[in-house]
Amino acid sequence: MFIWIDEPEIVYVVGIKSGFSTLNDTANVILTLIGEESSIERTLLTCDTDNKPFHSGQHDTFYIPSNRLGKVRSISWLKIF
């Protein structure tokens, strides 16, 4: 007999608006979310659309499936050129 607890998956929606700097072009961005119950470590943000994310002045939305984090305590990101 096997017993398991299957936690429902939650989708976190992250919106990012890029600045208007001349340095803002498409980039790879890695996101980390730290919650009270769990964390999402080093997730590469990608879009499902044909538009490339992180163009100057552009608003991008990302959907990140995860187990429950609880209250989000920290968000950090790293831009990789």
C-alpha positions in Angstrom: 0.0 0.0 0.0 1.3 3.4 -1.0 0.1 6.7 0.6 1.2 10.1 -0.7 0.0 13.6 -0.3 -0.2 15.4 -3.6 -0.1 19.1 -3.1 -2.0 21.1 -5.7 0.2 23.2 -8.0 0.0 26.9 -7.7 0.9 29.3 -10.5 2.6 32.5 -9.4 2.2 35.5 -11.8 5.1 37.8 -12.0 4.9 41.1 -14.0 8.1 43.0 -14.9 8.2 46.4 -16.6 11.6 47.1 -18.1 13.1 50.6 -17.8 13.9 52.9 -20.6 17.7 52.8 -20.3 19.8 52.4 -23.5 21.3 49.3 -21.8 17.9 47.5 -21.7 17.7 45.0 -24.4 16.6 41.4 -24.4 18.3 39.5 -21.6 18.1 36.3 -19.6 16.8 36.9 -16.1 16.9 34.4 -13.3 14.3 34.9 -10.5 14.3 33.6 -6.9 11.2 33.7 -4.7 11.6 32.9 -1.0 8.4 32.1 1.0 7.6 31.1 4.5 6.9 27.5 3.5 9.1 26.9 0.5 11.1 28.7 -2.2 11.6 28.8 -6.0 15.3 28.9 -6.6 17.0 30.3 -9.8 14.1 30.1 -12.3 14.9 31.3 -15.8 12.1 33.6 -16.9 10.8 32.9 -20.4 7.7 34.1 -22.3 5.2 32.0 -24.1 4.7 34.7 -26.7 6.6 35.5 -29.8 7.8 38.8 -28.2 11.2 38.6 -26.6 11.1 39.7 -23.0 12.8 42.7 -21.4 12.8 45.2 -24.3 13.1 48.8 -23.2 9.8 50.0 -21.7 8.0 46.7 -22.2 5.8 45.0 -19.7 6.2 41.2 -19.5 4.2 38.6 -17.6 5.5 35.3 -16.5 3.7 32.3 -15.0 5.7 30.2 -12.6 4.2 26.9 -11.4 5.2 25.8 -8.0 4.1 24.2 -4.7 2.8 26.6 -2.1 5.4 29.2 -1.0 3.3 30.7 1.8 3.8 34.4 2.3 6.5 35.6 0.0 9.3 37.2 2.0 12.0 37.9 -0.6 12.3 38.3 -4.3 15.6 38.6 -6.1 16.7 38.6 -9.7 19.8 38.4 -11.7 20.3 39.7 -15.3 22.6 37.7 -17.4 23.9 39.3 -20.6 
